[in-house]
Every structure is written in C-alpha cells, then in structure tokens.
Amino acid sequence: MKKITLYEYITYMSLVFLILLIATWNALISPSPNLPRILPTLIYNAPLLILMFKLRKNNFSTYIMTSYVMLLYFVVGVGNTTNENTFILGITISILSLTIFASSIFYVREKNNKLINDKT
C-alpha cells in the first residue's frame, strides 16, 4: 500500500470515529440538561461532516483545511480535560484530532513530493 493511500485512510477513518464519538457523547452518554440533544451534536459535527464530504475528492487544499480545523478540535479536547465529567472525552478528542492533523499533513507532504518528482 502506498503511503499516500495509508494517510488518506487514516485521516478519513479517524474523522469518522471523531464524528461518532461526539455524536454519541452529546446525544446518548452525557447530554446537556439545558439544551436539546441534537443542538451540541450538530454544532460540533457540522464542520466535520463538511470536511468528510470534501475529503472524498482528495483535493490538496481540503487536507490543508482539515489540518487547520483539527487544531480547533484539539483545543476543544484540551478544554474538555479540565472537567472531571468530560476528561475521557477530552483525551479521546485530543488524540483523534492530533491523528487527523498529522495524517493530513503527511498526506499533503507526500502529495507535494510526488508532484515535485513528476515535474523533474
């Protein structure tokens, strides 16, 4: 298996796991008592669903945008580690977002090297 395909699969599967984690946590495991269950799920997952839809095309710029968005989710994960009730959620979000960030950067780097080598 090529490196670029491996990075593509890691990015996509980690993104799916992150979406499922956030959806199950906000809707089933620990819903907010003040808000409807669907509202935090939609707010957190809307950018991820847009990225997942765009990642299917394997555009160079989409992976760059994904790496930037994952930095925001890393901050959300670190923020969730400060509360006892959401510590496990925060650690898991942080690990998944770092995985997506790293695999997106490696995908861009590998694709950039491939484009450079094809021109020479």
N, C-alpha and C positions, 0 to 999 in steps of 0.2 A: 504494500500500500504506500502510495506517495505521501510525503509529509504534508503537502497542501490539503490533501483529502482528509488526512487524520485531523488536522487543525480545524477543518470545516466541520467534521462530525463532532469533535469535542465542543466547539462553540455552539452548535445547534442543540446538541443533547443537554448541555449544561443550561442553556436558555430555557429549554422545555422543563427541566427539573426546577429551575427557579420560578417559572410561572406556576407550576403545580404546587410548589411549596407555599408561595404567597397566597394562592387561591385557597388551599386547604387550611392554612393557618387562620386567615381572616374570615373564612366562611364557616369552618367546622370546629377547629380546635380551640381558638380563643377569639370569638367575635367581640366586637366593641359593643358595650351596653348602650351607648348613646347614639350610635349610627346604625343604619341598616347594614346588613352583612355584605351586600353587593357593592356598596359605595367604596370602602377601602380596597376591596379586591379590584374594582375597575380602575381606581386611581393609580394603584401600584402596577397593575398589569397592562394598562393601555400602551405605554411606551414599549414594553417588552413584546407585546403582540404585534405592534407595528414593525419592530426590528425583526421578529421572526418571519413575518411575511416578506420583508425586503431581503432577508438573507438567502432566500431560495434562489435569487437571481445571481448570487456570487459576485456582486459588484465590489470593486476595490474600495470605493468610498463608503459603502454600507458597513464594512468591517471596521473602518476607521471611526465612523459614527458610533458603532456598537462599543468600541473600546472607551470612548468618552462617556457614554451613558452608563457604562458599568462602574465608572468611578463614582457616580452619584449613588448607585445602589450599594457600593462599598461603604459610603458614608452612612447610608440608611442602616446597613448591617451593624456598623460600629455603634451607631446611636442606639440600636436595639439591645446591644450587650450591656448597656448601663442599667437596664431594668431587670430585676430578678425573673419576672414572668416571661420575658422575651429573650432571655440570654441565649438559649439554644437556637432560636430563630435568627438572632443576630449573627451568631457564629456561622451558621449554615449559609445565610445570605452573603456574608463576607467571603467565605470560601468559594461559593459558586460564582460570585461576581469577579473575584480575582482569577478564577479559572477561565471565565469567558474573556476577561480582559487580556490575559496572557495568550490564549489561543487566537484571539483576534489579531493581536499584534504580530504573533508568529506567522499567521496566515498572510498578513499584509507584507511582512518582510520576505517570506518565501515567494509570494507572487511578484514582488518588486524585483527580486533576484532573477526570477525566471524571465521577466520582461527585459531586464538588462542583458542577460545571456542570449536571448533571442535576437537582440539588435546587433550584437557583436559577432 
